[in-house]
Amino acid sequence: MSIARHANDREIWLNLRDYFPHPYSLANAKEYIAHVATQDPLTSFGIIVDGEAAGSISLKPGVDVERVSAEIGYWLGRPFRGKGIATAAIIDVTTYAFETLKFHRVFAVPFVHNTSSCRALEKAGYVREGLLRRSAVKDGRLLDQYQYAAYDDQWTRPLYPGSQR
């Protein structure tokens, strides 16, 4: 299964939340797919390139007073990077979050060292709101994160190769 093959990459794990397993097995992939199949509304999606699962992208809806917001997270396998695929997926899922799920704000908090993710967010129309110093720990290291966001009242779907119309 291609999702397990691409997800089983320490570099990917180093840029994601700790609940993303490493090593990533076929059993992890099957468990993830089974979980997504139960979602209502749907908030997790595979990133498919030429019929192959190349990564995934998800929304984590806020709760209580933050129920108007959702956090977006994503990963993409190495062979697919640098081609605008992540940016197109961010655009598509952000549009879905605003138009279908009726969120008012979608945000992301990439690690500062993850410049590729920051660039994909910027190309998708997200604005960097700030720096969250010493806000996360990953692999035993204390890390800074940037906070990016997009807003429903300012969202004009960017035209980007590969994004859906």
SEDO-650116 format. One record per atom (N, C-alpha, C): residue in one letter; x, y, z. Coordinates in steps of 0.1 Angstrom, whole numbers, plus 5000, padded with zeros to 4 digits. Layout:
<pts>
aXYZ
...
</pts>
This chain:
<pts>
m500949885000
m500050005000
m500950125000
s500750214990
s501650334988
s501650425000
i500550445007
i500550535018
i501550495029
a501550365032
a502550315042
a503950335037
r504250305025
r505550325019
r506050465021
h505250565017
h505650705017
h505650765031
a504750715040
a504650765054
a505750715063
n506350605059
n507450545067
n508750615064
d508850735068
d509950825065
d510250905077
r511350895083
r511650965095
r511551115093
e511951165082
e511951305079
e510451365079
i509551285074
i508151325075
i507751325090
w508051225097
w507651215111
w508251335119
l509451375116
l510051485123
l509351615121
n508451635111
n507751755109
n506251745112
l505851635119
l504451615122
l504251595137
r503051595141
r502651575155
r503151435159
d503351415172
d503751285177
d502751175175
y501451205174
y500551095172
y500651025158
f501451085149
f501751025136
f502850925139
p502550795137
p503550695141
p504850685133
h505850645139
h507150615132
h507850505140
p508150395134
p507950365119
p506450355116
y506150375104
y504750375099
y504550245091
s503650165096
s503450025090
s502250015081
l502049905075
l500849885067
l499649875077
a499849825089
a498749825098
a498349965102
n499250055103
n498950195106
n498150265095
a498550225082
a497850285071
a496350225071
k496150105073
k494850045073
k494050105085
e494650125096
e493950185108
e493450335104
y494350405098
y494050545094
y492950545084
i492950465074
i491950455063
i490550415070
a490550325079
a489350285086
a488750395094
h489650475101
h489250585108
h488550695099
v489250725088
v488750825079
v487350785074
a487150655072
a485850605066
a484750625076
t484950655089
t483950675099
t483650825101
q484450915095
q484251055098
q482951115092
d482351195100
d481151265095
d481051395103
p481451505097
p481751525083
p483251475081
l483551465068
l484851415064
l485851535066
t486951505073
t487951605076
t489351565072
s489551435067
s490851385063
s490751335049
f491751365042
f491751325027
f493151275023
g493151175014
g494351135008
g494751224997
i496051244996
i496551324984
i496951224974
i496251214963
i496451114953
i497051174941
v498151114936
v498851154924
v499051044915
d498451054903
d498450944893
d498050814899
g496950814906
g496350694912
g497050644924
e498150704929
e498950664940
e498750754952
a498550694964
a498450774976
a499850834979
a499950964978
a501251034979
a501351104993
g500251115000
g500251185013
g498851195018
s498751285028
s497351305033
s497251455039
i496051495040
i495851635045
i494551625054
s494551695065
s493451685074
s493151815081
l491851835085
l491451945093
l491151895107
k491551965117
k491251925131
k490352045136
p489052015136
p488152125141
p488352165155
g488252295158
g488352345171
g487052305179
v487152315192
v486052285201
v485752395210
d484552395216
d484052495225
d484152635218
v484852735225
v484852865219
v485652875206
e486452775203
e487252775191
e486652695180
r485352665181
r484652585171
r484552645158
v484852775156
v484852845144
v486152825136
s487052755142
s488452745135
s488752595134
a489652565125
a490252435123
a491652445120
e492452355125
e493852345122
e494052255110
i494852285100
i495152205089
i496552145090
g496652025087
g497951955087
g498051865075
y499251835071
y499451755059
y500851705058
w501051605050
w502351555047
w502351495032
l503551495026
l503651455013
l504951365011
g504851255004
g505951165002
g507051234994
r508251194996
r509451264990
r509351274975
p508951164967
p508951174953
p507951284947
f507151334956
f506051434951
f506351574955
r507451594962
r507651734967
r508251824956
g508051954958
g508552054949
g507752064936
k506552014935
k505752014923
k504452094925
g504252154936
g503052234939
g501852144944
i502152024946
i501051934950
i500451964964
a501351994974
a500952034987
a500152164987
t500652254979
t499952384978
t498552364972
a498452284962
a497052264956
a496152194966
a496652094974
a495852024984
a495452124995
i496352214999
i495952315009
i494852405004
i494952444992
i493952534986
i492552464986
d492552334981
d491352264980
d490652234993
v491452195003
v490952165016
v490552295024
t491252395022
t490852525028
t489552575022
t489352565009
t488152605003
t486952515008
y487152395009
y486252295015
y485852335030
a486852375037
a486652415051
a485752535052
f485952635043
f485152755043
f483752735037
e483752675025
e482452665018
e481552555023
t482052445027
t481252325031
t481052315046
l482252325053
l482152315068
l481852445075
k481952555068
k481552685073
k482452735084
f483752695084
f484752755093
f484952895090
h485452975099
h485753115097
h487253135096
r488053035101
r489453055102
r490052915101
v491152895093
v491852775092
v493352815094
f493952745103
f495352775107
f496252655106
a497552685106
a498652585106
a499752635115
v500452545121
v501552575130
v502852495126
p503452515114
p504652445111
p505852475119
f506752385121
f507952415128
f508752515119
v509452605126
v510152715118
v511152655108
h511752545112
h512752485102
h512152425090
n510752405090
n510152335079
n509752445068
t510752495061
t510552605052
t509752565040
s509752435036
s508852395025
s507452405028
s507052365040
s505652375045
s505252525046
c506152605051
c505852745052
c505552805038
r506452775029
r506252825015
r504952775009
a504652645011
a503352595005
a502152675011
l502152705024
l501052775030
l501052915024
e502152985022
e502153115017
e501653125002
k502053024994
k501653014981
k500152984980
a499652924990
a498152894991
a497353004996
g498053115000
g497253235004
g497253255019
y497853175027
y497953195041
y498853305045
v498553365056
v499353485062
v500053435075
r501253465076
r501953435088
r501553535099
e500953485109
e500553575120
e501553595131
g502453495133
g503353515144
g504353405146
l505153415156
l506153315159
l505853265173
l505753135175
l505453075188
l506753015193
r507453095201
r508753055206
r508652935216
r509552845214
r509652725223
r508252665226
s507452655216
s506152605218
s505852455216
a506952385211
a506752245208
a508052165211
v507852035214
v508951955215
v508751835205
k509851805198
k509851695189
k511151625189
d511151495190
d512351415190
d513351465201
g512851515212
g513651565223
g514151705222
r513751775211
r514251905209
r513052005211
l513352115218
l512452225219
l512452315207
l511252335201
l511252405188
l510352525188
d510552615179
d509752725176
d508752685164
q507552745164
q506652725153
q506152865148
y505852865136
y505152985130
y503652955131
q502853055132
q501453045131
q500953115118
y500353035109
y499753085097
y498253065097
a497553155090
a496053145090
a495453205077
a494253155074
a493453205063
a492053225069
y491353325064
y490053365069
y489053365058
d487853315062
d486753305053
d486353435046
d486353545053
d485953675047
d487053735038
q488253675038
q489353725030
q489753625019
w489153505019
w489553395011
w489053414997
t490053424988
t489753424974
t490553304969
r489953204964
r490653084961
r491753114951
p493053084955
p494153114946
p494053024933
l494453074922
l494552994910
l495952924911
y495952794912
y497152724913
y497052594905
p498152554897
p498052434890
p497752314899
g496852234895
g496452114902
g495352134912
s495052254916
s493852274925
s492552254917
q491552204924
q490252174918
q489452304916
r488652314906
r487752434904
r486452404909
</pts>
